[in-house]
Amino acid sequence: MATAEQTTAAAAAATPAAPLPRVPMVPIPPRGVDYRGKLVLAPMVRSGELPSRLLALHYGADLVWGPETVDHSLIGAARRVNPRTGMVEYTRQPSHSHSPANSAGVHESVIYRLDPARERGKLVFQLGTADPARAVAAARFVAPDVAGIDVNAGCPKPFSVLGGMGAALLQTPEKLAGILEALVKEIVPEFGIGISVKIRLLETAPETEALVRRLVRTGITGLTVHCRTTPMRPRERAIRGQLGMVAAVCREAGVACLMNGDVEGRDQADRLVAEFGVDGAMIATAAEKNPSCFRSAADGGMASWEDAVERYLRYAMEVENKISNTKFLLAQMIPGKAATYKEVHKCKSYVDFTRALGHEGMAEMARETDKVLGLGEFEVKPEPKPKNKQKNQQQQQQKGGQQQQKGGQQASKKRKHEGEERAEPGKKMAEAVEPTPAAAPASVAV
Ligand SMILES: Cc1cc2nc3c(=O)[nH]c(=O)nc-3n(C[C@H](O)[C@H](O)[C@H](O)COP(=O)(O)O)c2cc1C
């Protein structure tokens, strides 16, 4: 038999549009943000790096979530302000450079980059964590730079789940509540920002309701529900049957509730918010393709992909975005059928991008960016490792006599040839790389 709570929840789910009573809200800390009435950019590993967030804000996103970053990777990281761009960067040494023999000449890698001006009061930092103490330590490091800390309790990937993070936390609600309570206790008074959580649906409404009822008692200010269960693939349509219930439980506790899953734009979001009684909505994949989905029809509606791409490229250069990430995002934004799609795929520098996209007006900015990142004409190729064939020749040389002389000549001929290739940058284009080599991944794919 259903409990009184289940009955209330079922009624709320059945009549989600019914006017809901006003209740006291969990207070929003002085530097925090209220998620009510907001349409926000979802946390997205890879697709939610700084230029994407700036573009979403430009087109009217009210708040932006950064990509999930695992607590481990922040502990021991350093914070710096990039003197050229003014961006805040969290960096760390790549893991393979820890031995003194390896550390010489190895640059630290940027694991997170944010804009202290344009993202001020709008950036929510999402943590991947399975441990209250580590979550607090990591949150303390980033809290002065952000407007909120969100805990990922929905990532279904093995990396997260096997580490007890992401969707694994949905199965251990007391552990998840413990993490949120620790963050509320330590971070809210010290930094004046709010704590929130992003969950997925559980299999049945009573299970989801029990989870949400526990989470809203932790002191969080917001809860986002991704309307898919953990086993559901992104292609499967989001299910909204439990949404009215989740919204009602959050409202009763004074916690803002954002809906997520197949929200495609501002006008549709307004309708869904009214229909399900939630406080706001979050967009991921639609924004990955064209972040102008945050703009209402009344304000101009969707921009063309060409406009979005041009602006994206400018932001990417302004913040010195890693070229592989820029290329990935361009591939999401440019339709596969467009002639430029294949051209962009071949690009290895920012100058290449401006040529492929016909933005010659940005060529000088692109050249400056290439110079800083060591791309295109500024690329420094690593010393080639001796090939096996060469090694064998060297071994043959050690056998002495005439054979030694002959082998030596061949090797020196080959080295000369390789030297000539290196002396002509641009003749043979190698894979584009940033001078800061990638460390063990700081953020994980979700
Ligand atoms: C490329 C990509 C990366 C994502 N990374 C994260 C992440 O870091 N943290 C998270 O909670 N969800 C992540 N998600 C899930 C989204 O935030 C969102 O919940 C999901 O895509 C459903 O929203 P949509 O239907 O608007 O795409 C990611 C999704 C995509 C497509």
The ligand as an SDF file (V2000), in Angstrom:
LIG
                    3D

 31 33  0  0  0  0  0  0  0  0999 V2000
   29.4240   15.5590  -24.0570 C   0  0  0  0  0  0  0  0  0  0  0  0
   28.6850   15.3920  -22.7570 C   0  0  0  0  0  0  0  0  0  0  0  0
   29.3510   15.4830  -21.5580 C   0  0  0  0  0  0  0  0  0  0  0  0
   28.6690   15.3870  -20.3460 C   0  0  0  0  0  0  0  0  0  0  0  0
   29.3450   15.5670  -19.1680 N   0  0  0  0  0  0  0  0  0  0  0  0
   28.6420   15.6000  -17.9900 C   0  0  0  0  0  0  0  0  0  0  0  0
   29.2740   15.9920  -16.7700 C   0  0  0  0  0  0  0  0  0  0  0  0
   30.4440   16.3380  -16.7270 O   0  0  0  0  0  0  0  0  0  0  0  0
   28.5120   15.9610  -15.6330 N   0  0  0  0  0  0  0  0  0  0  0  0
   27.1820   15.6210  -15.6360 C   0  0  0  0  0  0  0  0  0  0  0  0
   26.5470   15.6420  -14.5790 O   0  0  0  0  0  0  0  0  0  0  0  0
   26.5720   15.2850  -16.7940 N   0  0  0  0  0  0  0  0  0  0  0  0
   27.2570   15.2920  -17.9530 C   0  0  0  0  0  0  0  0  0  0  0  0
   26.6030   15.0250  -19.1300 N   0  0  0  0  0  0  0  0  0  0  0  0
   25.1440   14.8000  -19.0910 C   0  0  0  0  0  0  0  0  0  0  0  0
   24.4220   16.1460  -19.3280 C   0  0  0  0  0  0  0  0  0  0  0  0
   24.7560   17.0960  -18.3590 O   0  0  0  0  0  0  0  0  0  0  0  0
   22.9120   15.9540  -19.3610 C   0  0  0  0  0  0  0  0  0  0  0  0
   22.4950   15.4800  -18.1090 O   0  0  0  0  0  0  0  0  0  0  0  0
   22.4400   14.9720  -20.4430 C   0  0  0  0  0  0  0  0  0  0  0  0
   23.1260   15.1530  -21.6420 O   0  0  0  0  0  0  0  0  0  0  0  0
   20.9390   15.1280  -20.6860 C   0  0  0  0  0  0  0  0  0  0  0  0
   20.6390   16.4280  -21.1640 O   0  0  0  0  0  0  0  0  0  0  0  0
   20.2060   16.6670  -22.7030 P   0  0  0  0  0  0  0  0  0  0  0  0
   19.0580   15.7590  -22.9670 O   0  0  0  0  0  0  0  0  0  0  0  0
   19.8910   18.1340  -22.7830 O   0  0  0  0  0  0  0  0  0  0  0  0
   21.3950   16.2870  -23.5280 O   0  0  0  0  0  0  0  0  0  0  0  0
   27.2730   15.1150  -20.3420 C   0  0  0  0  0  0  0  0  0  0  0  0
   26.6040   14.9900  -21.5720 C   0  0  0  0  0  0  0  0  0  0  0  0
   27.2810   15.1390  -22.7630 C   0  0  0  0  0  0  0  0  0  0  0  0
   26.5300   15.0410  -24.0480 C   0  0  0  0  0  0  0  0  0  0  0  0
  1  2  1  0
  2  3  1  0
  2 30  2  0
  3  4  2  0
  4  5  1  0
  4 28  1  0
  5  6  2  0
  6  7  1  0
  6 13  1  0
  7  8  2  0
  7  9  1  0
  9 10  1  0
 10 11  2  0
 10 12  1  0
 12 13  2  0
 13 14  1  0
 14 15  1  0
 14 28  1  0
 15 16  1  0
 16 17  1  0
 16 18  1  0
 18 19  1  0
 18 20  1  0
 20 21  1  0
 20 22  1  0
 22 23  1  0
 23 24  1  0
 24 25  2  0
 24 26  1  0
 24 27  1  0
 28 29  2  0
 29 30  1  0
 30 31  1  0
M  END
$$$$
